[in-house]
């Protein structure tokens, strides 16, 4: 018998934020079997930025996303040195 994969729980704290005219999609989620939250920000070019660290609460994750974008500035955030863009093929 095959085991079911756990469901992904999306936080109610997910949102789209626009800074200096650039939209960012803040996605916060966890597996239903886990307690820690994963943070992913997708910029206007469709590039995904996923935090290595997980968060105890979805509120902490949202705060980290907003602080990172604001402190680095939208363009610097999008052009971070650790960004690997996905192929658009």
MODELLER restraints for C-alpha pairs under 7 A, 6 or more apart:
rsr = mdl.restraints
at = mdl.atoms
rsr.add(forms.Gaussian(group=physical.xy_distance, feature=features.Distance(at['CA:6:A'], at['CA:31:A']), mean=6.15, stdev=0.5))
rsr.add(forms.Gaussian(group=physical.xy_distance, feature=features.Distance(at['CA:6:A'], at['CA:32:A']), mean=6.02, stdev=0.5))
rsr.add(forms.Gaussian(group=physical.xy_distance, feature=features.Distance(at['CA:6:A'], at['CA:33:A']), mean=6.58, stdev=0.5))
rsr.add(forms.Gaussian(group=physical.xy_distance, feature=features.Distance(at['CA:7:A'], at['CA:31:A']), mean=5.84, stdev=0.5))
rsr.add(forms.Gaussian(group=physical.xy_distance, feature=features.Distance(at['CA:7:A'], at['CA:32:A']), mean=5.53, stdev=0.5))
rsr.add(forms.Gaussian(group=physical.xy_distance, feature=features.Distance(at['CA:8:A'], at['CA:29:A']), mean=6.67, stdev=0.5))
rsr.add(forms.Gaussian(group=physical.xy_distance, feature=features.Distance(at['CA:8:A'], at['CA:30:A']), mean=5.74, stdev=0.5))
rsr.add(forms.Gaussian(group=physical.xy_distance, feature=features.Distance(at['CA:8:A'], at['CA:31:A']), mean=4.60, stdev=0.5))
rsr.add(forms.Gaussian(group=physical.xy_distance, feature=features.Distance(at['CA:8:A'], at['CA:32:A']), mean=5.93, stdev=0.5))
rsr.add(forms.Gaussian(group=physical.xy_distance, feature=features.Distance(at['CA:9:A'], at['CA:29:A']), mean=5.50, stdev=0.5))
rsr.add(forms.Gaussian(group=physical.xy_distance, feature=features.Distance(at['CA:9:A'], at['CA:30:A']), mean=5.33, stdev=0.5))
rsr.add(forms.Gaussian(group=physical.xy_distance, feature=features.Distance(at['CA:9:A'], at['CA:31:A']), mean=5.83, stdev=0.5))
rsr.add(forms.Gaussian(group=physical.xy_distance, feature=features.Distance(at['CA:9:A'], at['CA:32:A']), mean=5.84, stdev=0.5))
rsr.add(forms.Gaussian(group=physical.xy_distance, feature=features.Distance(at['CA:10:A'], at['CA:28:A']), mean=6.15, stdev=0.5))
rsr.add(forms.Gaussian(group=physical.xy_distance, feature=features.Distance(at['CA:10:A'], at['CA:29:A']), mean=4.51, stdev=0.5))
rsr.add(forms.Gaussian(group=physical.xy_distance, feature=features.Distance(at['CA:10:A'], at['CA:30:A']), mean=6.82, stdev=0.5))
rsr.add(forms.Gaussian(group=physical.xy_distance, feature=features.Distance(at['CA:11:A'], at['CA:28:A']), mean=5.52, stdev=0.5))
rsr.add(forms.Gaussian(group=physical.xy_distance, feature=features.Distance(at['CA:11:A'], at['CA:29:A']), mean=5.66, stdev=0.5))
rsr.add(forms.Gaussian(group=physical.xy_distance, feature=features.Distance(at['CA:11:A'], at['CA:58:A']), mean=6.50, stdev=0.5))
rsr.add(forms.Gaussian(group=physical.xy_distance, feature=features.Distance(at['CA:13:A'], at['CA:58:A']), mean=6.53, stdev=0.5))
rsr.add(forms.Gaussian(group=physical.xy_distance, feature=features.Distance(at['CA:13:A'], at['CA:59:A']), mean=6.82, stdev=0.5))
rsr.add(forms.Gaussian(group=physical.xy_distance, feature=features.Distance(at['CA:13:A'], at['CA:62:A']), mean=6.77, stdev=0.5))
rsr.add(forms.Gaussian(group=physical.xy_distance, feature=features.Distance(at['CA:14:A'], at['CA:26:A']), mean=5.40, stdev=0.5))
rsr.add(forms.Gaussian(group=physical.xy_distance, feature=features.Distance(at['CA:14:A'], at['CA:27:A']), mean=4.98, stdev=0.5))
rsr.add(forms.Gaussian(group=physical.xy_distance, feature=features.Distance(at['CA:14:A'], at['CA:28:A']), mean=5.74, stdev=0.5))
rsr.add(forms.Gaussian(group=physical.xy_distance, feature=features.Distance(at['CA:15:A'], at['CA:25:A']), mean=6.03, stdev=0.5))
rsr.add(forms.Gaussian(group=physical.xy_distance, feature=features.Distance(at['CA:15:A'], at['CA:26:A']), mean=5.29, stdev=0.5))
rsr.add(forms.Gaussian(group=physical.xy_distance, feature=features.Distance(at['CA:15:A'], at['CA:27:A']), mean=6.97, stdev=0.5))
rsr.add(forms.Gaussian(group=physical.xy_distance, feature=features.Distance(at['CA:16:A'], at['CA:23:A']), mean=6.57, stdev=0.5))
rsr.add(forms.Gaussian(group=physical.xy_distance, feature=features.Distance(at['CA:16:A'], at['CA:24:A']), mean=5.54, stdev=0.5))
rsr.add(forms.Gaussian(group=physical.xy_distance, feature=features.Distance(at['CA:16:A'], at['CA:25:A']), mean=4.41, stdev=0.5))
rsr.add(forms.Gaussian(group=physical.xy_distance, feature=features.Distance(at['CA:16:A'], at['CA:26:A']), mean=5.94, stdev=0.5))
rsr.add(forms.Gaussian(group=physical.xy_distance, feature=features.Distance(at['CA:17:A'], at['CA:23:A']), mean=5.59, stdev=0.5))
rsr.add(forms.Gaussian(group=physical.xy_distance, feature=features.Distance(at['CA:17:A'], at['CA:24:A']), mean=5.18, stdev=0.5))
rsr.add(forms.Gaussian(group=physical.xy_distance, feature=features.Distance(at['CA:17:A'], at['CA:25:A']), mean=6.41, stdev=0.5))
rsr.add(forms.Gaussian(group=physical.xy_distance, feature=features.Distance(at['CA:18:A'], at['CA:24:A']), mean=6.09, stdev=0.5))
rsr.add(forms.Gaussian(group=physical.xy_distance, feature=features.Distance(at['CA:19:A'], at['CA:74:A']), mean=6.52, stdev=0.5))
rsr.add(forms.Gaussian(group=physical.xy_distance, feature=features.Distance(at['CA:22:A'], at['CA:44:A']), mean=6.38, stdev=0.5))
rsr.add(forms.Gaussian(group=physical.xy_distance, feature=features.Distance(at['CA:22:A'], at['CA:74:A']), mean=6.84, stdev=0.5))
rsr.add(forms.Gaussian(group=physical.xy_distance, feature=features.Distance(at['CA:23:A'], at['CA:43:A']), mean=6.47, stdev=0.5))
rsr.add(forms.Gaussian(group=physical.xy_distance, feature=features.Distance(at['CA:23:A'], at['CA:44:A']), mean=5.60, stdev=0.5))
rsr.add(forms.Gaussian(group=physical.xy_distance, feature=features.Distance(at['CA:24:A'], at['CA:41:A']), mean=6.45, stdev=0.5))
rsr.add(forms.Gaussian(group=physical.xy_distance, feature=features.Distance(at['CA:24:A'], at['CA:42:A']), mean=5.68, stdev=0.5))
rsr.add(forms.Gaussian(group=physical.xy_distance, feature=features.Distance(at['CA:24:A'], at['CA:43:A']), mean=4.69, stdev=0.5))
rsr.add(forms.Gaussian(group=physical.xy_distance, feature=features.Distance(at['CA:24:A'], at['CA:44:A']), mean=6.19, stdev=0.5))
rsr.add(forms.Gaussian(group=physical.xy_distance, feature=features.Distance(at['CA:25:A'], at['CA:41:A']), mean=5.53, stdev=0.5))
rsr.add(forms.Gaussian(group=physical.xy_distance, feature=features.Distance(at['CA:25:A'], at['CA:42:A']), mean=5.09, stdev=0.5))
rsr.add(forms.Gaussian(group=physical.xy_distance, feature=features.Distance(at['CA:25:A'], at['CA:43:A']), mean=6.53, stdev=0.5))
rsr.add(forms.Gaussian(group=physical.xy_distance, feature=features.Distance(at['CA:26:A'], at['CA:40:A']), mean=6.14, stdev=0.5))
rsr.add(forms.Gaussian(group=physical.xy_distance, feature=features.Distance(at['CA:26:A'], at['CA:41:A']), mean=4.66, stdev=0.5))
rsr.add(forms.Gaussian(group=physical.xy_distance, feature=features.Distance(at['CA:26:A'], at['CA:42:A']), mean=6.71, stdev=0.5))
rsr.add(forms.Gaussian(group=physical.xy_distance, feature=features.Distance(at['CA:27:A'], at['CA:39:A']), mean=6.02, stdev=0.5))
rsr.add(forms.Gaussian(group=physical.xy_distance, feature=features.Distance(at['CA:27:A'], at['CA:40:A']), mean=5.10, stdev=0.5))
rsr.add(forms.Gaussian(group=physical.xy_distance, feature=features.Distance(at['CA:27:A'], at['CA:41:A']), mean=5.99, stdev=0.5))
rsr.add(forms.Gaussian(group=physical.xy_distance, feature=features.Distance(at['CA:28:A'], at['CA:37:A']), mean=6.45, stdev=0.5))
rsr.add(forms.Gaussian(group=physical.xy_distance, feature=features.Distance(at['CA:28:A'], at['CA:38:A']), mean=5.65, stdev=0.5))
rsr.add(forms.Gaussian(group=physical.xy_distance, feature=features.Distance(at['CA:28:A'], at['CA:39:A']), mean=4.80, stdev=0.5))
rsr.add(forms.Gaussian(group=physical.xy_distance, feature=features.Distance(at['CA:28:A'], at['CA:40:A']), mean=6.35, stdev=0.5))
rsr.add(forms.Gaussian(group=physical.xy_distance, feature=features.Distance(at['CA:28:A'], at['CA:58:A']), mean=6.48, stdev=0.5))
rsr.add(forms.Gaussian(group=physical.xy_distance, feature=features.Distance(at['CA:28:A'], at['CA:61:A']), mean=6.97, stdev=0.5))
rsr.add(forms.Gaussian(group=physical.xy_distance, feature=features.Distance(at['CA:29:A'], at['CA:37:A']), mean=5.48, stdev=0.5))
rsr.add(forms.Gaussian(group=physical.xy_distance, feature=features.Distance(at['CA:29:A'], at['CA:38:A']), mean=5.36, stdev=0.5))
rsr.add(forms.Gaussian(group=physical.xy_distance, feature=features.Distance(at['CA:29:A'], at['CA:39:A']), mean=6.85, stdev=0.5))
rsr.add(forms.Gaussian(group=physical.xy_distance, feature=features.Distance(at['CA:30:A'], at['CA:36:A']), mean=6.42, stdev=0.5))
rsr.add(forms.Gaussian(group=physical.xy_distance, feature=features.Distance(at['CA:30:A'], at['CA:37:A']), mean=4.87, stdev=0.5))
rsr.add(forms.Gaussian(group=physical.xy_distance, feature=features.Distance(at['CA:30:A'], at['CA:38:A']), mean=5.93, stdev=0.5))
rsr.add(forms.Gaussian(group=physical.xy_distance, feature=features.Distance(at['CA:36:A'], at['CA:54:A']), mean=5.86, stdev=0.5))
rsr.add(forms.Gaussian(group=physical.xy_distance, feature=features.Distance(at['CA:36:A'], at['CA:55:A']), mean=5.39, stdev=0.5))
rsr.add(forms.Gaussian(group=physical.xy_distance, feature=features.Distance(at['CA:36:A'], at['CA:56:A']), mean=5.09, stdev=0.5))
rsr.add(forms.Gaussian(group=physical.xy_distance, feature=features.Distance(at['CA:36:A'], at['CA:57:A']), mean=6.90, stdev=0.5))
rsr.add(forms.Gaussian(group=physical.xy_distance, feature=features.Distance(at['CA:37:A'], at['CA:54:A']), mean=5.43, stdev=0.5))
rsr.add(forms.Gaussian(group=physical.xy_distance, feature=features.Distance(at['CA:37:A'], at['CA:55:A']), mean=4.96, stdev=0.5))
rsr.add(forms.Gaussian(group=physical.xy_distance, feature=features.Distance(at['CA:37:A'], at['CA:56:A']), mean=6.34, stdev=0.5))
rsr.add(forms.Gaussian(group=physical.xy_distance, feature=features.Distance(at['CA:37:A'], at['CA:57:A']), mean=6.38, stdev=0.5))
rsr.add(forms.Gaussian(group=physical.xy_distance, feature=features.Distance(at['CA:37:A'], at['CA:58:A']), mean=6.08, stdev=0.5))
rsr.add(forms.Gaussian(group=physical.xy_distance, feature=features.Distance(at['CA:38:A'], at['CA:54:A']), mean=5.12, stdev=0.5))
rsr.add(forms.Gaussian(group=physical.xy_distance, feature=features.Distance(at['CA:38:A'], at['CA:55:A']), mean=6.58, stdev=0.5))
rsr.add(forms.Gaussian(group=physical.xy_distance, feature=features.Distance(at['CA:39:A'], at['CA:50:A']), mean=5.88, stdev=0.5))
rsr.add(forms.Gaussian(group=physical.xy_distance, feature=features.Distance(at['CA:39:A'], at['CA:51:A']), mean=5.69, stdev=0.5))
rsr.add(forms.Gaussian(group=physical.xy_distance, feature=features.Distance(at['CA:39:A'], at['CA:61:A']), mean=5.91, stdev=0.5))
rsr.add(forms.Gaussian(group=physical.xy_distance, feature=features.Distance(at['CA:40:A'], at['CA:48:A']), mean=6.58, stdev=0.5))
rsr.add(forms.Gaussian(group=physical.xy_distance, feature=features.Distance(at['CA:40:A'], at['CA:49:A']), mean=5.48, stdev=0.5))
rsr.add(forms.Gaussian(group=physical.xy_distance, feature=features.Distance(at['CA:40:A'], at['CA:50:A']), mean=4.32, stdev=0.5))
rsr.add(forms.Gaussian(group=physical.xy_distance, feature=features.Distance(at['CA:40:A'], at['CA:51:A']), mean=6.44, stdev=0.5))
rsr.add(forms.Gaussian(group=physical.xy_distance, feature=features.Distance(at['CA:41:A'], at['CA:48:A']), mean=5.80, stdev=0.5))
rsr.add(forms.Gaussian(group=physical.xy_distance, feature=features.Distance(at['CA:41:A'], at['CA:49:A']), mean=5.06, stdev=0.5))
rsr.add(forms.Gaussian(group=physical.xy_distance, feature=features.Distance(at['CA:41:A'], at['CA:50:A']), mean=6.48, stdev=0.5))
rsr.add(forms.Gaussian(group=physical.xy_distance, feature=features.Distance(at['CA:42:A'], at['CA:48:A']), mean=4.45, stdev=0.5))
rsr.add(forms.Gaussian(group=physical.xy_distance, feature=features.Distance(at['CA:42:A'], at['CA:49:A']), mean=6.12, stdev=0.5))
rsr.add(forms.Gaussian(group=physical.xy_distance, feature=features.Distance(at['CA:43:A'], at['CA:78:A']), mean=6.58, stdev=0.5))
rsr.add(forms.Gaussian(group=physical.xy_distance, feature=features.Distance(at['CA:47:A'], at['CA:85:A']), mean=5.45, stdev=0.5))
rsr.add(forms.Gaussian(group=physical.xy_distance, feature=features.Distance(at['CA:47:A'], at['CA:86:A']), mean=6.74, stdev=0.5))
rsr.add(forms.Gaussian(group=physical.xy_distance, feature=features.Distance(at['CA:49:A'], at['CA:83:A']), mean=6.97, stdev=0.5))
rsr.add(forms.Gaussian(group=physical.xy_distance, feature=features.Distance(at['CA:55:A'], at['CA:61:A']), mean=5.75, stdev=0.5))
rsr.add(forms.Gaussian(group=physical.xy_distance, feature=features.Distance(at['CA:69:A'], at['CA:77:A']), mean=5.89, stdev=0.5))
